[in-house]
């Protein structure tokens, strides 16, 4: 079956996913941008400034402010909106998003107040549908430049996870599958907490030994938390646990680590 994808969100990860889908042979990819002027600029220049400078948006990708155009004929949807804005962004779009079309979430986080995971928010806002959590060590800056990467497609529907695996797989983007959606989404959120602490270690100049200890013991805490909420412990030793934790705690692209480093140097959170 040909893949026609509608992407909700237009930041760096949305663009990186569009590149991967193009490389994987998608028939069409439509990206919805909440900002009409920005959508027009990216569609015209084929570069998503300022989110992903230097990366050419493939010709198969259309960027639009019209959500009906972006999702109307899609047989797969992808959500790439930060958790903090996910609910408020999806609410006004729901009436124009086709019912029943499966959603792939590349969102990492847990919603404040409700403590819902991204796929739970998607179903609550867009209506009943199958979902897949696509997660792992995958900084958009590297994915979009076609550097090697491996992630996990997690879903209660094994056939859907395999369909997403096929839709995204290229010679440089490897996708594994599992059914532990809770573990995959919790790992993707919890590693950010440890990454802030790792950055604080860097900012305070505590060295590699302290940071390694923090990451190792942090992974234990992540695993215990996940298991207590119904996750599989093995998930946390894989790509979405250990893998994503390493990337986020050591990479210059890691925003949480960078925040921690500046806090460790004495800056305020503001």
Secondary structure, 3 states (H helix, E strand, C coil): CCCEEEEECCCHHHHHHHHHHHHCCCCEEEEECCCHHHHHHHHHHCEECCCEEEEECCCCEEEECCHHHHHCCCCEEEECCCHHHHHHHHHHHHHHCCCCCCEEECCCCECCCCCCEHHHHHHHHHCCCCEEEEECCCCHHHHCCCCCEEEEEECCCHHHHHHHHHHHCCCCEEEEEECCHHHHHHHHHHHHHHHHHHHHHHHHCCHHHHHHHHHHHHHHHHHHHHHHCCCCHHHHHCHHHHHHHHHHHHCCCCHHHHHHHHHHCCCCCC
